[in-house]
């Protein structure tokens, strides 16, 4: 566990540097200042070999909306965020895991991150943010997201990775050119990393998870 904490700290130090660079751009561009909602890395405790790793695309603007300031959170949270705050994706996720008989694992053996830790109200704003930042900075941010997400997966060694939406799944699957037992439907996609770790992605409609009853059988 000491090595995991050390590796995680090294990742967050790099992310903090990019966060500081974005804040500098906020001072020069009112639109960047308007749409950038801060940076948060973990939305859960940090567990060694968790049963589940949840990966979203990027954080939303909830913290900014509730507190009136950008989020700057780099330390692990005391509990999975879905048990600390009530919102649609969290409630849908708890419902999904309850249907799968995995609610205890969700609460006690799940790590939650986003592929890109830089917060915006929605994906459209994230794409706009990346287009407004200097090209060299935005390219480094995209690369950082890929490198740090794969590193987190490697150091945590989760049993199952659940991508919260097809956009997150599309980002994660690029990290693993060798895939085994690939499956695809209109509402879910999955593959194995090696022979042990499953990567599962599902279709979302806003905060709603499509076909939870069928999806629960995949978890």
Secondary structure, DSSP 8 states (H G I E B T S, - for coil): -HHHHHHHHHHHHHHHHHHHHHHHHHHH-HHHHHH--EEE--SS---TT-SEEEEEEE--SHHHHHHSS-EEE-S--SS-GGGTS--HHHHHHHHHHHHTT-HHHHHHSEEEEEEE-B--SSHHHHHHHHHHS-HHHHHHHHHHHHHHHHHHHHHH--SEEEESSHHHHHHHHHT-SS-EEEEE-SSEEEEEETTTEEEEEE-EETTEETTHHHHHTT-
